[in-house]
Amino acid sequence: MISQELVLKFLRHNPALSVSTVEKESTLAKGTLTKAITGERNLNERHLAALLPVLTKYGYSPNLYQNARVISIINHKGGVGKTTTTGSLGEALARKGFNVLLIDMDPQGNLSQILGVDTPEKQVVDALLKADELPVMNIAPNLDLSPSDIDLAKAEIELIISLGGVSRLKNKLVPLMEQYDYILIDCPPSLNALTSSALIASKSCLITLQPEISAVKGLNTLLDRISEVRTSWNPAIEIDGIVFTMVKKNSVHDGVKEHVRESMSQFRVFRTEIKHLVDFQKAQIEQSTISKFAENSEAAKLYREFSEEFIQYLQVVK
């Protein structure tokens, strides 16, 4: 038997699947699923029994959502939109009804700050260096945060010298995997032990890339580190692709983007590009996510579009 929660989760993960088509094939009354999606009604056992074979035909299985997809948002360079992408993508996914956990693995704590957490009483470093569970605090409906600040910097050396130190984050996530659809990790702007810990814990990684020559030059070094992690610790890790961030409309950025698409053709380059917009800087100053700062802005719209594209991509690789 399938539950209403799993029906709605499957439909959220498959936005291209027509609700009216599913209703028709399941012989449900028109509007039954629509009202369930909006919370106006509950599906009964007869509805669920009729839906199960239809959704199975479209890819549903009982084990489909046992574990969250853990994704590291990564680049070796600072100031290329990692934190903004982590927070904005997580917020967009949560608004679509997915359960999302954001993990701040950057000692600068910028992700925690834009989510309104400046001095966390419990933070990621406590779980990495002690027997504590990973701290989780609710930020918004469907959106939780494991916060950090500068104290996380002291964890790096111990993670390097301790037996299995870089695997600690992965181990701490185990009891949380069934609670979330997505776990997004904001990595620091370096290829250090904290970044390695995030990659070891992840199913995949998303590369944010500003179309500047300086950012592109280090891309091969970043790919080499991912390859090292795959060889030594996490053979299953995938690269979801590259998303261009802080994009300006000029010939330099256009040329760099074309070069990346040609030279990195083995990787997906997402269609949605995050433009260089002043609202992103204003939101950071206000320590706010872009949707909270300016929900109807072009900046917020771009991340909503990217979240849609990202979810559609995941349906292909699941």
C-alpha positions as CSV (number, residue, x, y, z in Angstrom):
1,M,0.0,0.0,0.0
2,I,1.1,3.6,-0.7
3,S,0.4,6.5,1.7
4,Q,-0.9,9.9,0.9
5,E,2.4,11.4,1.9
6,L,4.3,9.3,-0.7
7,V,1.7,10.1,-3.4
8,L,2.2,13.8,-2.9
9,K,6.0,13.4,-2.6
10,F,6.1,11.5,-5.9
11,L,4.0,14.1,-7.7
12,R,6.3,16.9,-6.3
13,H,9.3,15.0,-7.6
14,N,7.7,14.6,-11.0
15,P,6.3,18.1,-11.9
16,A,6.0,17.1,-15.6
17,L,3.5,14.3,-14.7
18,S,0.0,15.6,-15.4
19,V,-2.3,15.3,-12.3
20,S,-5.4,15.1,-14.5
21,T,-3.8,12.2,-16.4
22,V,-3.1,10.3,-13.2
23,E,-6.6,10.9,-12.0
24,K,-8.1,9.7,-15.3
25,E,-5.9,6.5,-15.4
26,S,-6.7,5.8,-11.7
27,T,-10.4,6.4,-12.4
28,L,-10.5,9.0,-9.6
29,A,-13.0,11.8,-9.7
30,K,-11.7,14.9,-11.4
31,G,-10.0,17.2,-8.8
32,T,-9.4,14.5,-6.2
33,L,-5.6,14.8,-6.4
34,T,-5.7,18.5,-6.9
35,K,-7.6,18.9,-3.6
36,A,-5.2,16.5,-1.9
37,I,-2.2,18.6,-3.1
38,T,-3.8,21.8,-1.8
39,G,-4.7,20.2,1.6
40,E,-8.5,20.4,0.9
41,R,-9.0,16.7,1.3
42,N,-7.4,13.4,2.3
43,L,-7.0,10.4,0.1
44,N,-8.8,7.3,1.4
45,E,-7.7,3.6,1.0
46,R,-9.7,3.2,-2.2
47,H,-8.0,6.2,-3.8
48,L,-4.5,4.9,-2.7
49,A,-5.2,1.4,-4.0
50,A,-6.2,2.8,-7.4
51,L,-3.2,5.2,-7.6
52,L,-0.5,2.6,-6.7
53,P,-0.4,0.7,-10.1
54,V,-0.6,4.0,-12.1
55,L,2.2,5.7,-10.2
56,T,4.3,2.5,-10.3
57,K,4.0,2.6,-14.1
58,Y,5.5,6.1,-14.0
59,G,8.4,5.1,-11.8
60,Y,7.2,4.8,-8.2
61,S,8.7,2.1,-6.0
62,P,8.4,1.5,-2.2
63,N,12.1,2.2,-1.7
64,L,12.2,5.3,-3.8
65,Y,12.3,7.8,-0.9
66,Q,14.1,5.9,1.9
67,N,17.1,8.2,1.9
68,A,17.6,11.9,1.3
69,R,19.8,13.0,-1.6
70,V,22.8,14.6,0.0
71,I,24.3,17.3,-2.3
72,S,27.5,19.3,-1.7
73,I,27.4,22.8,-3.2
74,I,31.1,23.3,-4.1
75,N,33.8,25.5,-5.6
76,H,37.4,26.0,-4.5
77,K,37.0,29.8,-4.9
78,G,35.2,32.2,-2.6
79,G,32.6,34.7,-3.8
80,V,31.1,32.6,-6.6
81,G,27.6,32.1,-5.1
82,K,27.9,28.8,-3.2
83,T,26.2,30.1,-0.1
84,T,23.5,32.0,-2.0
85,T,22.8,28.9,-4.1
86,T,22.6,26.6,-1.1
87,G,20.2,28.9,0.8
88,S,18.1,29.9,-2.2
89,L,17.9,26.4,-3.7
90,G,17.0,24.9,-0.3
91,E,14.4,27.6,0.3
92,A,12.8,27.0,-3.2
93,L,12.7,23.2,-2.7
94,A,11.1,23.7,0.8
95,R,8.5,25.9,-0.7
96,K,7.6,23.2,-3.1
97,G,6.9,20.9,-0.2
98,F,10.2,19.0,0.1
99,N,11.7,18.4,3.5
100,V,15.2,20.1,3.3
101,L,18.2,20.2,5.7
102,L,20.9,22.8,5.0
103,I,24.3,22.1,6.6
104,D,26.8,25.0,7.0
105,M,30.3,23.5,6.5
106,D,31.9,26.9,6.1
107,P,33.7,28.4,9.2
108,Q,32.6,31.8,8.0
109,G,29.1,30.9,8.8
110,N,27.6,32.9,6.1
111,L,24.7,30.5,5.4
112,S,23.8,30.5,9.1
113,Q,23.9,34.3,9.1
114,I,21.6,34.8,6.1
115,L,19.2,32.4,7.8
116,G,19.2,34.5,10.9
117,V,21.6,32.5,13.1
118,D,24.6,34.5,14.2
119,T,25.9,32.7,17.4
120,P,24.5,29.1,17.4
121,E,24.6,27.5,20.8
122,K,25.0,24.1,19.2
123,Q,26.7,23.8,15.9
124,V,28.2,21.3,13.4
125,V,31.6,21.3,15.0
126,D,30.1,19.8,18.2
127,A,28.9,16.8,16.2
128,L,32.2,16.4,14.4
129,L,34.5,16.6,17.5
130,K,32.2,15.2,20.2
131,A,29.6,12.5,20.6
132,D,26.8,15.0,20.0
133,E,24.2,14.5,17.3
134,L,24.2,16.9,14.4
135,P,22.2,20.0,15.6
136,V,19.1,20.8,13.7
137,M,17.0,23.9,14.0
138,N,13.9,24.8,12.1
139,I,14.1,27.9,10.0
140,A,10.9,27.8,7.9
141,P,8.2,25.3,7.0
142,N,10.0,22.2,5.6
143,L,13.4,23.9,6.0
144,D,16.0,23.1,8.7
145,L,19.5,24.2,9.4
146,S,22.7,22.7,11.0
147,P,24.5,26.0,11.8
148,S,28.2,26.9,12.1
149,D,30.5,29.8,12.9
150,I,34.2,30.3,13.2
151,D,34.5,27.5,15.8
152,L,34.2,25.1,12.9
153,A,37.7,26.1,11.8
154,K,39.3,24.2,14.7
155,A,37.8,20.9,13.4
156,E,39.9,20.7,10.3
157,I,43.2,19.6,11.9
158,E,41.5,17.0,14.1
159,L,39.6,15.6,11.1
160,I,42.9,15.1,9.3
161,I,44.8,13.4,12.2
162,S,41.9,11.4,13.6
163,L,41.2,7.9,12.4
164,G,38.1,8.1,10.1
165,G,37.9,11.8,10.8
166,V,36.7,12.8,7.4
167,S,33.9,10.2,7.5
168,R,32.3,11.7,10.7
169,L,29.8,13.9,8.9
170,K,28.6,11.0,6.8
171,N,28.1,8.9,10.0
172,K,26.3,11.8,11.7
173,L,23.8,12.0,8.8
174,V,22.8,8.4,9.0
175,P,19.9,8.9,11.5
176,L,18.6,11.9,9.6
177,M,18.4,10.3,6.1
178,E,14.8,9.2,6.3
179,Q,13.6,12.6,7.6
180,Y,14.5,14.6,4.5
181,D,14.2,14.7,0.8
182,Y,17.3,16.8,0.3
183,I,20.3,17.6,2.4
184,L,22.3,20.5,0.9
185,I,25.9,21.2,2.2
186,D,27.4,24.6,1.8
187,C,31.2,23.9,1.4
188,P,34.0,26.3,2.3
189,P,35.9,28.1,-0.4
190,S,38.9,25.7,-0.3
191,L,39.6,22.0,-0.9
192,N,40.3,21.2,2.7
193,A,39.3,18.4,5.1
194,L,35.9,20.1,5.6
195,T,35.2,20.0,1.9
196,S,36.4,16.4,1.7
197,S,34.1,15.5,4.6
198,A,31.1,17.0,2.7
199,L,32.0,15.1,-0.5
200,I,32.4,11.8,1.3
201,A,28.9,12.3,2.9
202,S,27.3,13.2,-0.4
203,K,25.4,11.4,-3.2
204,S,26.4,14.2,-5.6
205,C,27.8,17.6,-5.9
206,L,26.7,20.8,-7.7
207,I,29.4,23.2,-8.9
208,T,28.7,26.9,-8.9
209,L,30.8,28.7,-11.4
210,Q,31.2,32.4,-12.0
211,P,32.1,32.8,-15.7
212,E,35.5,34.5,-15.0
213,I,38.8,33.2,-16.3
214,S,40.2,33.0,-12.7
215,A,37.3,30.8,-11.6
216,V,37.5,28.5,-14.6
217,K,41.3,28.0,-14.3
218,G,40.8,26.1,-11.0
219,L,38.0,23.9,-12.3
220,N,40.3,21.0,-13.2
221,T,41.8,21.1,-9.7
222,L,38.3,20.9,-8.2
223,L,37.4,18.0,-10.5
224,D,40.6,16.2,-9.5
225,R,39.7,16.5,-5.8
226,I,36.2,15.0,-6.6
227,S,37.9,12.2,-8.5
228,E,40.3,11.5,-5.5
229,V,37.3,11.3,-3.1
230,R,35.5,8.9,-5.6
231,T,38.6,6.7,-5.7
232,S,39.5,6.6,-2.0
233,W,36.2,7.1,0.0
234,N,33.0,7.5,-2.0
235,P,32.9,5.6,-5.3
236,A,29.2,6.5,-5.8
237,I,29.5,10.3,-5.8
238,E,28.2,12.0,-8.9
239,I,28.6,15.5,-10.4
240,D,25.1,16.9,-10.9
241,G,26.5,19.6,-13.1
242,I,27.6,23.2,-13.3
243,V,25.4,26.2,-12.7
244,F,26.7,29.6,-13.8
245,T,26.3,32.3,-11.1
246,M,27.0,36.0,-10.9
247,V,26.6,36.2,-14.7
248,K,27.0,39.5,-16.4
249,K,25.8,40.4,-19.9
250,N,29.1,41.0,-21.7
251,S,31.4,39.4,-24.2
252,V,33.9,38.1,-21.6
253,H,31.2,36.1,-19.7
254,D,29.6,34.9,-22.9
255,G,33.0,33.6,-24.1
256,V,33.8,31.9,-20.9
257,K,30.4,30.2,-20.8
258,E,30.9,28.9,-24.3
259,H,34.4,27.6,-23.5
260,V,33.1,25.8,-20.4
261,R,30.2,24.2,-22.4
262,E,32.7,23.0,-25.0
263,S,35.5,21.8,-22.8
264,M,33.3,20.3,-20.1
265,S,30.8,18.7,-22.4
266,Q,30.9,15.5,-20.3
267,F,29.0,17.4,-17.6
268,R,25.6,18.9,-17.5
269,V,25.6,22.7,-17.6
270,F,22.2,23.9,-16.4
271,R,20.2,26.1,-18.6
272,T,19.2,28.5,-15.9
273,E,21.9,31.1,-15.2
274,I,21.9,33.2,-12.0
275,K,22.6,36.8,-13.0
276,H,24.7,39.3,-11.2
277,L,21.9,41.3,-9.5
278,V,22.2,43.9,-6.8
279,D,19.3,42.2,-4.8
280,F,21.7,39.4,-3.9
281,Q,24.1,41.8,-2.3
282,K,21.3,43.7,-0.6
283,A,19.9,40.4,0.8
284,Q,23.3,39.4,2.2
285,I,23.6,42.8,3.9
286,E,20.1,42.3,5.5
287,Q,21.2,38.7,6.4
288,S,18.2,37.3,4.5
289,T,17.5,34.8,1.8
290,I,16.6,36.3,-1.5
291,S,13.0,35.2,-1.4
292,K,12.4,36.7,2.0
293,F,14.2,39.9,1.0
294,A,12.4,40.3,-2.4
295,E,10.1,37.5,-3.2
296,N,8.9,39.0,-6.5
297,S,12.4,40.0,-7.7
298,E,14.2,38.7,-10.7
299,A,16.8,37.2,-8.4
300,A,14.2,35.1,-6.5
301,K,12.6,34.1,-9.8
302,L,15.9,32.8,-11.2
303,Y,16.4,30.4,-8.2
304,R,12.8,29.2,-8.5
305,E,13.4,28.4,-12.1
306,F,16.7,26.7,-11.3
307,S,15.0,24.6,-8.6
308,E,12.4,23.4,-11.2
309,E,15.2,22.6,-13.7
310,F,17.2,20.8,-11.0
311,I,14.2,18.6,-9.9
312,Q,13.5,17.7,-13.5
313,Y,17.2,16.7,-13.9
314,L,17.0,14.5,-10.8
315,Q,14.1,12.5,-12.4
316,V,16.5,11.5,-15.2
317,V,19.3,10.3,-12.9
318,K,17.3,8.8,-10.0
